[in-house]
Amino acid sequence: MSVGSDNEPAPVDFSALYDEHPEYIARRQGGSFEQAQIDIEVRLFKVPNLMALLPPGRLLGSSLEIGCATGELIAALPVRAGGRKVGMDISAENITAAQARFPDVAFRCGDFRDAPVERFDAVVMSDVLEHVPDDAEFLRDAAQLGELVLVNLPLEDNWLNRNRRYGPDDVSGHLRKYSLADGLALVARAGLEVVSHRQVWVHETTTEAARRALRRERLGAAFAGNRPARALRQAVFGAAGAVQPLGRRLFASNLFVAARVRRGP
């Protein structure tokens, strides 16, 4: 982190941070392992769990994704025939890659708070709020643009993240960690009311098996590291799958929540 006057942290240029972040550079490369991995997560994990927050049979007419990165989620999000999908991100490099890969989606670069006001059936934010300094204010402002706001928030109050140092220098750029209670409290602090929510552990879903198969196909092994490290990781995952309470304390989960601006009494 850079330092300004009087040893105070200098403002972080988040647009440059995500332009240059290795994870996003890799996702912008066509055919890369990272691109294939995010495609699996979107198709098997993010879209199904976000859509499950809606009433049965409801299909959105228009959706805005804030923090769309390289565009996979908004491109895969179902809308009615003739519906409208817009993706926004502060990284110009991400938006350029998204436009090239998904020409049927309208992508825009910049901060949604500086754009002309539009209304959507749903505003989507997936893996975004943990990256922004003003999470409650950011969520409150985003919710003004839609009938519903659909959020996917990682809940990293788990054993494997116990000693992780959060902040701009975090390997994934996460500024803080949340528990389930923290995530629901964030929604309340933003002045929103929860319509529906679910907590999901990715290691309990088919997504994990698909990710392991991709690693085996592309990288030669389902788990990273040398042979002893791979054996240990495989044993841990096996134990986590066999003993649910252990797996749920060991691994992070995700909060999927649909919320709306709180109505009067």
N, C-alpha and C positions, 0 to 999 in steps of 0.2 A: 504494500500500500504506500502511495506517495504521501509526503508530509508537507503541509503548508506553513504559514507563519506561526510563531509561538508554539511550534511542535504539535499543532492541531492537524488531524488527518485532512489532506486536501480532498476536494470533491472527486468522486470516481467518475470517469467518463465511461458509462456503461455501454454506450454504443460501440466505442472502440474495443472495450473488453470483450464483447461478444463477436465483433468482427474478427478478432484475433484469437479467440479461444480455440484450443486444439480440437475440442469435441465438435464444435460447429464447423470448423474447417474440414474435418473428416466427413461430417454429414453432408457437406456441400459437394462432395466428390461422387459423381455418378458411379453406382456399382460397388461402393465401399462397404465394408463390414458394418461400419457405424450407421450408414444409411439403411441397410437391410435390417439392422437391429431395431431402429426406431420405427420402421415400417411394421415389424412384428408387434411392438408395444402398442402402436396406434390401433392396429387392426384387431388384436386379441384382447387388449386390456383397456385402453383409454376410451375408445369410441363405445364399446358395449356398456361400460360402467357409467359413462356420462349419459347415454341414451336411456339407461335404466332409471335415471332420476325423473324422467318425464312420465306423465300419465300414459297408461297403455294405449297404443294406437296413435298417439300424438306425433306429428311430424312437423318440424320447424319450417317456416317459410323463409326466414332470413337469419343469418348467424354472423357475428363478428368475433374473430379470435384475436385477443390482445396478447402480444408476445408469441406470435405464431412461429418464430424461428424459421426453419426451412420449409414450413408449410404442410407437413404431412397430415396433421390432425384436421385442419380446416378443410383440406382437400377431401378427406375421407368422411367427414361429418355429413350424414344424410340430411337433405332438405327436400321439400316438395318440388315437383316438376316445375321448372321455371323459377325456382327460388334463388335467393341471393346469398353469396358467401364472400366475406371480406376478411383478409388477414392483415394484421398490422404488427410491425416489429421495429425496434430502434436500430437494428443492425442492417445497414445498407447491403452488406455482403449476403446476409441471409435472405433478404427480400429479393435480390437479384437471382439467387439460386432458386428460390421458391417460384418466382414468375416463370423461369425457364422450364421448370419441371411440371408445374400445374397451371397451364395457361387459362383454364376455365374459371379460376378463382381470381378475384380482384385483390391484389396485394398493394399495400401502401407502407412507406417507410416513415417513421416518426413516432412521436408521443401522441396517443389518442386524445389527450387533454388539449392539444394544440390544434386538432382537426375540427372541421365543421361538424356541428352536432347532427347525428343521425339516430334513428331508432331501429332496433332489431328485435326479433322474437327472443333471441338469446345472445348473451355475451359470454364467451368461453375464455377461461384462463386455465391453462394446464401447466403446472410446474413453473409458475410465474411469481407468485406472491412471496415466496422464500427468497427471491432475488432482489426485491425492491425495498428501499429503506423505510418507506411510509406505507406499510402493508394495509392498514385499515383505511387510510385516506384513499389509497389507490383503488381498493376494492369498492369503497363508497362511490367514487367518481365513475368507475366502470359500470356499476349497477344502474346508473342513471340512464344508460344508453339502451337498456333492454327490459323487456317484460320479466325475464329471468336472467340470472347470472349463474353459469355452470362452472364450478371450480374443481380442479384436481390439485390437491395439496399433499406433498409428501409429509408423512408423520415419522420423524426420525428420532423420536424419544425411545430408542432401543439400545440394546447392549453393544452392538457393533459400532454405533456412532457415539458411544459414551464419551470418548476422549477426543472427538473431532473438534478442530478449531474452526468455528464458523466466521465468515467475514468475506470481503472481496477477494482475498487470496485463497479461499477454499477451492479445492480442486474442481468443484461444480459451481462455484460462485454463490453458494447458499449463505445468506447473511445470518440465518438463525434456524433453530430446529423447533418443531411443533409436536405436541402430543394431541390426541383427539380432543381433549378439553380445550387446549390452546386454539385449535382450528375452529371449533364452534364458537369460542369466545371472540375470535377475530371477526367472524361474521356478525356477531352481536355488536361489537365495537364499531363496525362499519355502518350501523343503523339498518341492518337487514334482518329479515326473518327467514328461518330455514323452512323450506318447503319439503325437502326430502334429503336424506344423506345416507351414505354407506361407507364403512371402513373395510378395505380389501387389502389382503397381503398377497403380493404378486407371486410369491413362491408357492402359494396354494392354488394357483390357476394354471391353465394350459400354456400361458405365456412363458413360464419358466422353462418348461420342456422344449418349447419352440426355440427359445434363446440358446439353450444348451445344444440343441441339434444344429443351429446355425454356427455356433462356435466350433463344433466338431467338424462340420463341413468346410468352413472357411479357414480355421486356424489349427485344425488337426487334433483338438482335444476339447472336451466339454467344459473343462475348468482350467483356469490360468495357473502358471507356475511350473516348477519342475515336478518330477513324478511324485515325490513325497508330499509336496504341497497340494498337488491335484488330488491325491488320495485322501488327504485330510479334509479338503473342501468338499469332496464328494460324500465323505462320512458325515460331515456336519449337516449338509443338505438332506441326507437321508434321515438323520435323527430328527431334524426340524420337521420333515414331512410326516414322520411316524408319531411324533409327540407334539401335538398342536400347541400347548402352552409354551413349550420350549421355543418352537419356531416363531411364535408371535412375540416373544420377548427378545429373541435374538435378532430378527430382521425388521426392517422398516415396513410400514404399511402406507396406504394412501387413503386420504379422505376425499370422497366424491360428494359434493354438496350442490344442491339447487337452492337458490335463495332469491328473494325479491326485496325491494324497498319496503321497509316496515310500514304497515298501514296504521292509520289512527285508531284510537280506542273505539 
